[in-house]
Amino acid sequence: MTTLPSKTAFLAPTPCAHWQIQPLAGDASTRSYDRLTGPDGQTAILMVAGPDAATSVPPFVAIAQHLTKLGLCAPTILAQTDEPGYLLLSDLGRTDIAQHLAARPDDEHALYSAAIDVLLALHNSSPPEGLTRLTSELGAQMLDPLFEWFAPATPSAQRQRIEASITTGLAEHAGPANTLSLRDFHAENLIWRPHLTGTDRIGLLDFQDAFIAPSAYDLVSLLRDARRNVSDGTRRAAIAQFARGIGQDAADVEAACAILGLQRNLRILGIFARLAKRDGKAHYTALIPRVLGHIRADLEHPAAQDLRATLAPALDTTAA
């Protein structure tokens, strides 16, 4: 395995060689980030990719370049190591949507509307080749963390029924997997840039796990956010805007959101439980009640009828 240079050695040949380094808050991954600040206030971001660099950095670079070609706002790659490890990125801004709305909650509708414009741009463009496609069968397989970490006592027969219901629900209601999904398209990964216009107002982060999915997948990521509550009014307006933009009936988008929301948030339950139990990141336990609330809300939709009774035992919070 190639040994990475020190941060100082990596930055030495770049214009950021002697800039101030300030660590930034991490995320659920093993990546870490620093903000670099120059003498005149100019900034850049240093990403240290972590142990999974070989599998996470090349997709990040490829998707960043694809998004830029679409006219969307992704970081520019300023420098990188020959072996995946360090990336020097343009700094899209200091304030994400969640931070902005914590100070100015009345702006929620406007910011989420701007985010929907980005999703519509993705829907209306061809996705890159070579990415995993979220089939209905894969959607069910992706529930493995739920049963391994959140609900390990689930009987095999019940697990099979849940997986079968998810497979059927996705096949009947989610729509075709034909859109680039950034997968973690939520308020903490969207940088708010109010001094710009159009889709440039939304800076995009954390998309190395992108795949091809039904067009409403990232809509669900945005509106059924594990980290913040989205008002009912904003949620309804966002779904209506998205439905108009893709030329579908809002009721069909609601059904797709319900099934995709269940698939996504059941998986997230398992991932958060794993982060808490295996990785010692206990603060993720505090997010589980909100995720459970999203699941229970989506179970009320008629499209989820087959899942309601089947899921109840697995969602016993004592399993967490």
Residue frames as qw, qx, qy, qz and C-alpha x, y, z in Angstrom:
[[0.000, 0.888, 0.459, 0.000, 0.00, 0.00, 0.00],
 [0.394, 0.514, -0.020, 0.762, 1.33, 3.44, -0.95],
 [0.365, -0.537, -0.448, 0.615, 2.06, 5.76, 1.99],
 [0.160, 0.898, 0.311, 0.268, 0.48, 9.17, 1.58],
 [0.378, 0.341, -0.244, 0.826, 2.61, 12.27, 2.02],
 [0.150, -0.454, -0.550, 0.685, 1.93, 14.58, 4.92],
 [0.210, 0.869, 0.440, -0.081, -0.61, 17.34, 4.39],
 [0.150, -0.843, 0.206, 0.474, 2.24, 19.84, 4.32],
 [0.358, -0.254, 0.720, 0.538, 4.09, 17.88, 1.65],
 [0.354, 0.530, 0.740, 0.215, 0.94, 17.49, -0.46],
 [0.099, 0.936, 0.305, -0.142, 0.16, 21.20, -0.26],
 [0.469, -0.541, 0.242, 0.655, 3.76, 22.35, -0.83],
 [0.305, 0.035, 0.567, 0.765, 3.56, 22.62, -4.66],
 [0.033, 0.713, 0.651, 0.259, 0.11, 24.24, -4.59],
 [0.033, 0.603, -0.005, 0.797, -0.82, 27.91, -4.07],
 [0.654, -0.654, -0.135, -0.356, -2.18, 26.84, -0.66],
 [0.706, 0.185, -0.554, 0.401, 1.22, 25.76, 0.68],
 [0.274, 0.059, -0.528, 0.801, 1.36, 28.19, 3.58],
 [0.424, -0.465, -0.245, -0.737, -2.32, 28.80, 4.19],
 [0.357, -0.265, 0.639, -0.628, -3.89, 28.42, 7.61],
 [0.425, -0.095, -0.868, -0.238, -5.47, 24.97, 8.19],
 [0.452, -0.164, 0.431, -0.763, -8.72, 24.70, 10.16],
 [0.010, 0.107, 0.993, 0.051, -10.29, 21.26, 10.74],
 [0.514, -0.122, -0.194, -0.827, -13.98, 21.00, 9.85],
 [0.682, -0.099, 0.552, -0.469, -16.67, 18.83, 11.39],
 [0.037, -0.169, 0.935, 0.310, -16.69, 15.29, 10.02],
 [0.705, 0.015, -0.206, -0.679, -19.56, 13.17, 8.74],
 [0.912, -0.174, 0.258, -0.267, -20.62, 9.53, 9.02],
 [0.868, 0.424, -0.215, 0.144, -17.70, 8.40, 6.86],
 [0.782, -0.375, 0.014, 0.497, -14.00, 8.01, 7.59],
 [0.446, 0.589, 0.120, 0.663, -13.20, 11.14, 5.55],
 [0.347, -0.685, -0.269, 0.582, -11.94, 14.33, 7.17],
 [0.350, 0.774, 0.274, 0.450, -11.89, 17.90, 5.91],
 [0.407, -0.470, -0.139, 0.771, -9.87, 21.06, 6.51],
 [0.297, 0.924, 0.227, 0.085, -10.59, 24.59, 5.36],
 [0.629, -0.066, 0.075, 0.771, -7.48, 26.34, 4.09],
 [0.053, 0.962, 0.253, -0.088, -7.40, 30.13, 4.35],
 [0.646, 0.335, 0.038, 0.685, -4.92, 32.34, 2.52],
 [0.331, -0.243, -0.243, 0.879, -3.52, 35.72, 3.54],
 [0.171, -0.030, -0.208, -0.963, -6.14, 37.61, 1.53],
 [0.569, 0.092, 0.458, -0.676, -9.07, 35.55, 2.82],
 [0.662, 0.272, -0.529, -0.456, -9.24, 33.17, -0.14],
 [0.650, -0.270, 0.632, -0.326, -10.18, 29.60, 0.83],
 [0.593, 0.242, -0.702, -0.311, -10.00, 26.00, -0.36],
 [0.846, -0.319, 0.242, -0.352, -10.94, 22.62, 1.11],
 [0.195, 0.443, -0.875, -0.008, -8.56, 19.74, 1.78],
 [0.902, -0.138, 0.007, -0.409, -10.28, 16.36, 1.84],
 [0.062, -0.424, 0.901, -0.075, -8.49, 13.39, 3.39],
 [0.674, 0.009, -0.478, -0.563, -10.34, 10.43, 1.97],
 [0.683, -0.358, 0.502, -0.391, -9.57, 7.80, 4.62],
 [0.475, -0.230, 0.844, 0.099, -9.16, 4.02, 4.31],
 [0.620, 0.475, 0.623, -0.018, -11.72, 3.69, 1.50],
 [0.058, 0.701, -0.235, -0.670, -9.91, 6.21, -0.72],
 [0.154, -0.171, 0.824, 0.518, -9.34, 3.75, -3.55],
 [0.090, 0.457, 0.862, 0.197, -13.07, 3.19, -3.94],
 [0.006, -0.814, -0.483, 0.322, -14.44, 6.61, -2.94],
 [0.156, -0.623, 0.182, 0.745, -12.12, 9.16, -4.55],
 [0.149, -0.005, 0.709, 0.689, -12.36, 8.15, -8.23],
 [0.014, 0.633, 0.749, 0.195, -16.20, 8.22, -8.17],
 [0.156, -0.798, -0.281, 0.510, -16.17, 11.56, -6.36],
 [0.179, -0.436, 0.387, 0.793, -13.90, 13.08, -9.00],
 [0.106, 0.207, 0.802, 0.551, -15.91, 11.60, -11.87],
 [0.051, -0.733, -0.678, 0.006, -19.28, 12.74, -10.50],
 [0.185, -0.720, -0.093, 0.662, -17.92, 16.21, -9.66],
 [0.133, -0.245, 0.543, 0.792, -16.78, 16.61, -13.25],
 [0.026, 0.426, 0.830, 0.358, -20.11, 15.31, -14.57],
 [0.105, -0.788, -0.527, 0.302, -22.10, 17.73, -12.41],
 [0.170, -0.592, 0.148, 0.774, -19.93, 20.62, -13.55],
 [0.108, 0.024, 0.717, 0.688, -20.54, 19.69, -17.19],
 [0.049, -0.623, -0.769, -0.135, -24.28, 19.83, -16.46],
 [0.003, 0.606, 0.059, 0.793, -23.87, 23.39, -15.22],
 [0.676, -0.675, -0.274, -0.109, -24.41, 22.44, -11.58],
 [0.049, -0.834, 0.409, -0.367, -22.25, 23.60, -8.69],
 [0.950, -0.249, -0.106, 0.156, -19.81, 20.91, -7.54],
 [0.437, -0.775, 0.306, 0.338, -16.29, 21.42, -6.17],
 [0.616, 0.714, -0.334, 0.008, -13.50, 21.89, -8.67],
 [0.918, -0.250, 0.035, 0.306, -10.59, 19.47, -8.22],
 [0.069, 0.961, -0.266, -0.021, -7.55, 21.73, -7.73],
 [0.214, 0.569, -0.789, 0.089, -5.01, 19.01, -6.93],
 [0.929, -0.237, 0.080, -0.272, -4.90, 15.36, -5.92],
 [0.424, -0.526, 0.728, 0.116, -2.38, 12.70, -4.99],
 [0.367, 0.318, -0.766, -0.421, -1.39, 10.13, -7.61],
 [0.288, -0.220, -0.929, 0.079, -2.78, 7.42, -5.35],
 [0.368, -0.675, -0.375, -0.517, -6.26, 8.30, -4.03],
 [0.539, -0.318, -0.546, 0.557, -6.02, 9.96, -0.64],
 [0.111, -0.526, -0.208, 0.817, -5.89, 13.76, -0.69],
 [0.284, 0.648, 0.525, 0.473, -8.06, 16.09, -2.74],
 [0.132, -0.325, -0.146, 0.925, -7.69, 19.85, -2.83],
 [0.142, 0.623, 0.734, 0.229, -11.09, 21.29, -3.68],
 [0.038, -0.412, -0.097, -0.905, -12.61, 24.66, -4.36],
 [0.018, -0.263, -0.713, 0.649, -14.59, 25.96, -1.39],
 [0.061, -0.523, -0.678, -0.514, -18.28, 26.27, -2.26],
 [0.293, -0.644, -0.035, -0.706, -19.14, 28.23, 0.87],
 [0.075, 0.243, -0.755, 0.604, -19.39, 28.15, 4.64],
 [0.466, 0.052, 0.483, -0.740, -23.13, 27.83, 5.25],
 [0.047, -0.151, -0.938, -0.307, -25.23, 24.81, 4.38],
 [0.386, -0.442, -0.448, -0.675, -29.00, 24.89, 4.11],
 [0.627, -0.505, -0.580, 0.127, -29.48, 23.39, 7.58],
 [0.433, -0.259, -0.279, 0.817, -27.29, 26.07, 9.17],
 [0.053, -0.199, -0.220, -0.953, -29.02, 28.87, 7.28],
 [0.502, -0.472, -0.518, -0.507, -32.47, 27.64, 8.27],
 [0.562, -0.399, -0.579, 0.436, -31.48, 27.25, 11.90],
 [0.207, -0.257, -0.165, 0.929, -31.01, 31.03, 11.92],
 [0.338, 0.237, -0.137, -0.900, -33.72, 31.95, 9.39],
 [0.349, 0.176, 0.918, -0.071, -36.43, 29.26, 9.39],
 [0.476, 0.653, 0.306, -0.504, -38.83, 31.40, 7.35],
 [0.253, 0.625, -0.543, -0.501, -36.57, 30.88, 4.32],
 [0.551, -0.094, 0.829, -0.001, -37.31, 27.15, 4.19],
 [0.682, 0.576, 0.423, -0.153, -39.68, 27.23, 1.23],
 [0.371, 0.875, -0.247, -0.189, -37.33, 29.33, -0.91],
 [0.150, -0.613, 0.769, 0.100, -34.25, 27.22, -0.21],
 [0.588, 0.062, 0.805, -0.043, -36.02, 23.92, -0.78],
 [0.628, 0.716, 0.216, -0.213, -37.47, 25.28, -4.01],
 [0.204, 0.814, -0.514, -0.179, -33.93, 26.07, -5.15],
 [0.369, -0.331, 0.868, 0.017, -32.88, 22.52, -4.27],
 [0.696, 0.399, 0.572, -0.171, -35.78, 21.12, -6.32],
 [0.477, 0.819, -0.184, -0.259, -34.46, 23.04, -9.32],
 [0.061, -0.588, 0.799, 0.113, -31.22, 21.05, -8.99],
 [0.539, 0.047, 0.832, -0.119, -33.16, 17.77, -8.88],
 [0.652, 0.656, 0.277, -0.261, -35.08, 18.75, -11.99],
 [0.273, 0.789, -0.499, -0.232, -31.80, 19.51, -13.77],
 [0.265, -0.332, 0.905, 0.019, -30.59, 16.02, -12.87],
 [0.628, 0.340, 0.657, -0.241, -33.87, 14.47, -14.02],
 [0.575, 0.775, 0.095, -0.244, -33.66, 16.25, -17.36],
 [0.185, 0.747, -0.620, -0.153, -30.09, 15.14, -18.11],
 [0.900, 0.148, -0.407, -0.046, -28.58, 11.80, -19.08],
 [0.693, -0.663, 0.282, 0.009, -26.79, 10.04, -16.21],
 [0.109, 0.675, -0.715, -0.146, -23.17, 8.94, -16.59],
 [0.871, 0.120, -0.442, -0.181, -22.45, 5.37, -17.60],
 [0.547, 0.265, -0.710, 0.355, -21.05, 2.67, -15.37],
 [0.271, -0.321, 0.519, -0.744, -22.96, 3.42, -12.15],
 [0.034, 0.193, 0.959, -0.205, -24.97, 0.92, -10.14],
 [0.375, -0.277, -0.395, -0.792, -28.67, 0.96, -10.96],
 [0.314, -0.044, 0.690, -0.651, -31.23, 0.80, -8.14],
 [0.446, -0.157, -0.750, -0.463, -33.49, -2.02, -9.26],
 [0.694, -0.476, -0.025, -0.540, -36.37, -3.12, -7.07],
 [0.931, -0.130, -0.309, 0.143, -34.40, -6.25, -6.15],
 [0.507, 0.272, -0.366, 0.731, -31.32, -4.26, -5.16],
 [0.296, -0.560, 0.098, -0.768, -33.52, -1.96, -3.10],
 [0.870, -0.410, -0.117, -0.246, -34.59, -4.94, -1.01],
 [0.850, 0.059, -0.304, 0.426, -31.02, -6.24, -0.70],
 [0.232, 0.521, -0.257, 0.780, -29.93, -2.84, 0.62],
 [0.613, -0.632, -0.023, -0.474, -31.99, -3.47, 3.76],
 [0.797, 0.019, -0.530, 0.289, -29.29, -5.81, 5.10],
 [0.205, 0.289, -0.490, 0.797, -28.04, -3.24, 7.69],
 [0.578, -0.386, 0.008, -0.719, -31.58, -3.01, 9.12],
 [0.933, -0.208, -0.224, -0.191, -31.64, -6.70, 9.96],
 [0.735, 0.176, -0.449, 0.476, -28.01, -6.97, 10.99],
 [0.298, 0.159, -0.401, 0.851, -27.81, -3.95, 13.31],
 [0.350, -0.228, 0.131, -0.899, -31.22, -2.49, 14.16],
 [0.819, -0.086, 0.157, -0.545, -33.52, -5.53, 14.18],
 [0.189, 0.425, -0.881, -0.086, -31.28, -8.61, 14.37],
 [0.346, 0.037, 0.868, -0.354, -34.01, -10.68, 16.04],
 [0.626, 0.345, -0.099, -0.693, -36.31, -10.45, 13.02],
 [0.757, 0.030, 0.652, -0.026, -37.40, -13.98, 12.05],
 [0.262, -0.169, 0.697, 0.646, -36.24, -15.14, 8.64],
 [0.196, 0.538, 0.784, 0.240, -39.78, -15.52, 7.32],
 [0.003, -0.896, -0.318, 0.309, -40.71, -11.99, 8.37],
 [0.233, -0.588, 0.383, 0.674, -37.54, -10.60, 6.82],
 [0.266, 0.116, 0.791, 0.538, -38.42, -12.31, 3.56],
 [0.121, 0.757, 0.642, 0.028, -41.91, -10.80, 3.64],
 [0.118, -0.853, -0.032, 0.508, -40.50, -7.31, 4.26],
 [0.255, -0.382, 0.588, 0.666, -38.01, -7.67, 1.43],
 [0.241, 0.369, 0.817, 0.372, -40.70, -9.01, -0.90],
 [0.055, 0.858, 0.478, -0.177, -43.00, -6.10, -0.05],
 [0.160, -0.745, 0.217, 0.611, -40.22, -3.57, -0.71],
 [0.291, -0.090, 0.747, 0.591, -39.40, -5.26, -4.02],
 [0.173, 0.594, 0.755, 0.217, -43.03, -5.19, -5.10],
 [0.056, -0.882, -0.296, 0.363, -43.60, -1.64, -3.87],
 [0.208, -0.580, 0.385, 0.687, -40.57, -0.31, -5.73],
 [0.250, 0.110, 0.804, 0.528, -41.56, -2.13, -8.90],
 [0.081, 0.680, 0.717, 0.128, -45.13, -0.81, -8.78],
 [0.115, -0.938, -0.310, 0.105, -44.67, 2.74, -7.52],
 [0.478, -0.613, 0.156, 0.610, -41.08, 4.04, -7.66],
 [0.499, 0.834, -0.078, -0.223, -40.80, 4.43, -11.42],
 [0.884, 0.353, -0.112, 0.286, -37.85, 3.57, -13.65],
 [0.594, -0.627, 0.152, 0.480, -34.28, 3.93, -12.42],
 [0.616, 0.570, 0.284, 0.464, -33.09, 6.45, -15.01],
 [0.021, -0.949, 0.032, -0.314, -31.81, 9.48, -13.07],
 [0.501, 0.308, -0.531, 0.610, -28.48, 10.28, -11.46],
 [0.602, -0.751, -0.221, -0.159, -29.03, 10.17, -7.69],
 [0.200, 0.665, -0.513, 0.505, -26.46, 11.79, -5.42],
 [0.648, -0.221, -0.720, 0.112, -27.94, 9.62, -2.60],
 [0.411, -0.474, -0.491, 0.605, -27.21, 11.99, 0.31],
 [0.075, 0.448, 0.270, 0.849, -29.04, 15.01, -1.08],
 [0.411, -0.735, -0.531, 0.093, -30.07, 16.65, 2.19],
 [0.069, -0.984, -0.082, -0.140, -29.77, 20.01, 3.90],
 [0.564, -0.719, 0.300, 0.273, -26.34, 19.44, 5.48],
 [0.646, -0.040, 0.539, 0.539, -24.84, 18.51, 2.11],
 [0.334, 0.731, 0.420, 0.421, -26.25, 21.50, 0.23],
 [0.368, -0.277, -0.125, 0.879, -24.29, 24.75, 0.49],
 [0.172, 0.867, 0.462, -0.066, -26.47, 27.86, 0.28],
 [0.433, -0.085, 0.225, 0.869, -24.99, 30.55, -1.99],
 [0.187, 0.784, 0.535, -0.254, -27.57, 33.37, -2.02],
 [0.045, -0.706, 0.223, 0.671, -25.31, 35.80, -3.87],
 [0.085, -0.147, 0.801, 0.575, -25.64, 33.67, -7.03],
 [0.628, 0.224, -0.002, -0.745, -28.59, 32.76, -9.25],
 [0.798, 0.213, -0.438, -0.354, -30.33, 29.64, -10.53],
 [0.958, -0.182, -0.218, 0.047, -28.85, 26.26, -9.65],
 [0.490, 0.448, -0.421, 0.618, -25.54, 27.96, -8.77],
 [0.412, -0.625, 0.227, -0.623, -27.20, 28.87, -5.48],
 [0.916, -0.315, 0.174, -0.179, -26.89, 25.24, -4.37],
 [0.180, 0.642, -0.745, 0.014, -23.41, 23.83, -3.83],
 [0.949, -0.049, -0.198, -0.242, -23.28, 20.03, -3.97],
 [0.101, -0.597, 0.763, -0.226, -21.24, 17.82, -1.63],
 [0.456, -0.173, 0.828, -0.278, -20.92, 14.15, -0.65],
 [0.779, 0.394, -0.014, -0.487, -21.88, 12.42, -3.89],
 [0.065, 0.502, -0.846, -0.165, -19.20, 9.71, -4.20],
 [0.344, 0.087, 0.921, -0.163, -21.86, 7.02, -3.64],
 [0.503, 0.381, -0.081, -0.771, -24.03, 8.24, -6.53],
 [0.331, 0.092, 0.919, 0.193, -26.04, 5.69, -8.47],
 [0.278, -0.110, -0.509, -0.807, -28.87, 5.55, -10.99],
 [0.073, 0.293, 0.835, -0.461, -32.27, 5.55, -9.31],
 [0.061, 0.741, 0.638, 0.202, -35.89, 6.54, -9.77],
 [0.215, 0.577, 0.036, 0.788, -36.10, 10.31, -10.10],
 [0.483, -0.753, -0.101, -0.436, -37.80, 10.78, -6.72],
 [0.818, -0.194, -0.394, 0.372, -35.00, 9.11, -4.72],
 [0.392, 0.095, -0.250, 0.881, -33.13, 12.34, -3.98],
 [0.348, -0.524, -0.179, -0.756, -36.43, 14.12, -3.42],
 [0.804, -0.480, -0.345, -0.069, -36.98, 11.68, -0.56],
 [0.669, -0.035, -0.314, 0.673, -33.45, 12.32, 0.72],
 [0.084, 0.345, -0.044, 0.934, -34.29, 16.01, 0.86],
 [0.492, -0.445, -0.149, -0.733, -37.77, 15.85, 2.36],
 [0.886, -0.418, -0.178, -0.097, -37.43, 12.86, 4.73],
 [0.321, 0.669, -0.498, 0.449, -34.21, 14.20, 6.23],
 [0.754, -0.292, -0.539, 0.237, -32.79, 12.23, 9.15],
 [0.475, -0.070, -0.321, 0.816, -31.24, 15.37, 10.62],
 [0.125, 0.142, 0.184, -0.964, -33.95, 18.01, 10.44],
 [0.327, 0.539, 0.747, -0.211, -37.72, 18.26, 10.19],
 [0.039, 0.098, 0.459, 0.882, -39.17, 19.70, 7.00],
 [0.387, 0.239, 0.393, -0.799, -42.49, 21.50, 7.41],
 [0.509, 0.399, 0.762, -0.022, -45.56, 19.92, 5.84],
 [0.375, 0.855, 0.139, -0.331, -46.13, 23.04, 3.75],
 [0.034, 0.716, -0.595, -0.364, -42.62, 22.97, 2.32],
 [0.392, -0.087, 0.905, 0.140, -42.87, 19.24, 1.67],
 [0.519, 0.596, 0.597, -0.139, -46.16, 19.58, -0.22],
 [0.292, 0.888, -0.107, -0.339, -44.88, 22.54, -2.24],
 [0.151, -0.572, 0.741, 0.316, -41.66, 20.71, -3.11],
 [0.469, 0.153, 0.865, 0.090, -43.52, 17.62, -4.30],
 [0.463, 0.770, 0.382, -0.217, -45.87, 19.77, -6.39],
 [0.129, 0.848, -0.366, -0.361, -42.93, 21.66, -7.93],
 [0.279, -0.351, 0.858, 0.250, -41.09, 18.43, -8.67],
 [0.527, 0.383, 0.757, -0.047, -44.19, 16.78, -10.16],
 [0.411, 0.857, 0.110, -0.291, -44.77, 19.74, -12.47],
 [0.014, -0.767, 0.550, 0.329, -41.15, 19.72, -13.51],
 [0.222, -0.213, 0.924, 0.228, -41.12, 16.05, -14.51],
 [0.484, 0.062, -0.454, -0.745, -44.62, 16.10, -15.99],
 [0.345, -0.183, -0.919, 0.051, -46.21, 13.66, -13.53],
 [0.510, -0.667, -0.323, -0.437, -49.25, 13.75, -11.31],
 [0.137, -0.613, 0.538, -0.562, -48.41, 14.79, -7.75],
 [0.863, -0.265, 0.230, -0.364, -50.25, 11.74, -6.41],
 [0.939, 0.253, -0.185, 0.142, -47.90, 9.44, -8.33],
 [0.338, 0.597, -0.475, 0.551, -44.89, 11.31, -6.97],
 [0.534, -0.519, 0.382, -0.547, -46.32, 10.97, -3.44],
 [0.985, -0.068, 0.058, -0.146, -46.62, 7.20, -3.91],
 [0.755, 0.442, -0.321, 0.362, -43.07, 6.97, -5.23],
 [0.001, -0.648, 0.456, -0.609, -41.83, 9.04, -2.28],
 [0.773, -0.417, 0.242, -0.412, -43.60, 6.78, 0.21],
 [0.996, 0.047, -0.012, 0.072, -42.02, 3.58, -1.10],
 [0.602, 0.527, -0.301, 0.519, -38.60, 5.08, -1.74],
 [0.248, -0.692, 0.348, -0.582, -38.75, 6.74, 1.67],
 [0.897, -0.343, 0.178, -0.213, -39.42, 3.41, 3.33],
 [0.917, 0.244, -0.122, 0.291, -36.61, 1.68, 1.48],
 [0.360, 0.640, -0.307, 0.605, -34.16, 4.47, 2.23],
 [0.344, -0.641, 0.348, -0.592, -35.04, 5.05, 5.87],
 [0.963, -0.246, 0.043, -0.101, -35.23, 1.37, 6.78],
 [0.803, 0.315, -0.211, 0.460, -31.67, 1.11, 5.51],
 [0.088, 0.680, -0.292, 0.667, -30.68, 4.26, 7.42],
 [0.747, -0.568, 0.115, -0.324, -31.99, 2.75, 10.67],
 [0.971, -0.077, -0.014, 0.226, -29.49, -0.05, 10.25],
 [0.570, 0.512, -0.167, 0.621, -26.65, 2.25, 9.27],
 [0.220, -0.735, 0.226, -0.601, -27.21, 4.56, 12.24],
 [0.876, -0.447, 0.108, -0.148, -27.40, 1.57, 14.60],
 [0.899, 0.164, -0.076, 0.399, -24.13, 0.27, 13.12],
 [0.280, 0.671, -0.211, 0.653, -22.43, 3.65, 13.52],
 [0.497, -0.683, 0.222, -0.487, -23.49, 3.76, 17.16],
 [0.929, -0.319, 0.163, -0.090, -22.77, 0.13, 18.10],
 [0.910, 0.162, 0.058, 0.377, -19.77, -0.80, 15.99],
 [0.495, 0.532, -0.035, 0.687, -18.08, 2.55, 15.41],
 [0.426, -0.391, -0.463, 0.672, -18.76, 4.18, 18.77],
 [0.007, -0.194, -0.168, -0.966, -20.60, 7.16, 17.26],
 [0.036, -0.412, -0.836, 0.359, -23.33, 7.21, 19.88],
 [0.185, 0.381, 0.120, -0.898, -24.79, 10.54, 18.73],
 [0.295, 0.016, -0.691, -0.660, -26.41, 8.75, 15.78],
 [0.129, -0.357, -0.905, 0.190, -28.76, 7.07, 18.24],
 [0.098, 0.482, 0.364, -0.791, -30.41, 10.46, 18.80],
 [0.288, 0.282, -0.420, -0.813, -31.39, 10.59, 15.11],
 [0.046, -0.112, -0.979, -0.164, -33.21, 7.26, 15.12],
 [0.207, 0.519, 0.678, -0.478, -36.55, 8.55, 16.50],
 [0.324, 0.590, -0.117, -0.730, -36.88, 11.00, 13.61],
 [0.203, 0.254, -0.832, -0.451, -36.11, 8.25, 11.09],
 [0.059, 0.280, 0.945, -0.157, -38.74, 6.04, 12.72],
 [0.273, 0.588, 0.367, -0.667, -41.19, 8.93, 12.45],
 [0.302, 0.463, -0.484, -0.678, -40.51, 9.22, 8.72],
 [0.116, 0.029, -0.972, -0.205, -41.10, 5.49, 8.30],
 [0.137, 0.434, 0.806, -0.379, -44.37, 5.56, 10.22],
 [0.309, 0.586, 0.053, -0.747, -45.56, 8.55, 8.18],
 [0.309, 0.366, -0.671, -0.566, -44.80, 6.78, 4.90],
 [0.021, 0.108, 0.993, -0.044, -46.50, 3.60, 6.11],
 [0.325, 0.492, 0.519, -0.619, -49.75, 5.58, 6.19],
 [0.348, 0.435, -0.404, -0.725, -49.69, 5.97, 2.41],
 [0.890, 0.187, 0.195, -0.368, -51.91, 3.48, 0.51],
 [0.655, 0.570, -0.495, -0.033, -48.90, 2.37, -1.55],
 [0.105, 0.451, -0.803, 0.375, -47.38, 0.96, 1.66],
 [0.786, -0.262, 0.039, -0.558, -50.39, -1.09, 2.71],
 [0.924, 0.067, -0.376, 0.014, -48.63, -4.45, 2.38],
 [0.488, 0.360, -0.541, 0.583, -45.77, -3.34, 4.61],
 [0.371, -0.628, 0.172, -0.662, -47.67, -1.99, 7.60],
 [0.879, -0.400, 0.093, -0.243, -48.38, -5.14, 9.58],
 [0.917, 0.191, -0.194, 0.291, -45.23, -6.90, 8.41],
 [0.385, 0.566, -0.318, 0.657, -42.92, -4.12, 9.59],
 [0.501, -0.754, -0.003, -0.425, -44.41, -3.50, 13.01],
 [0.883, -0.441, -0.007, 0.160, -42.34, -6.06, 14.98],
 [0.738, 0.224, -0.012, 0.637, -39.08, -5.06, 13.27],
 [0.109, 0.668, -0.012, 0.736, -39.66, -1.42, 14.23],
 [0.679, -0.682, -0.262, 0.071, -39.87, -2.15, 17.94],
 [0.146, 0.885, -0.305, 0.320, -37.48, 0.51, 19.22],
 [0.717, -0.582, 0.383, -0.033, -36.12, -1.89, 21.83],
 [0.919, 0.259, 0.139, 0.262, -34.30, -3.55, 18.93],
 [0.385, 0.799, -0.191, 0.420, -32.03, -0.50, 18.67]]
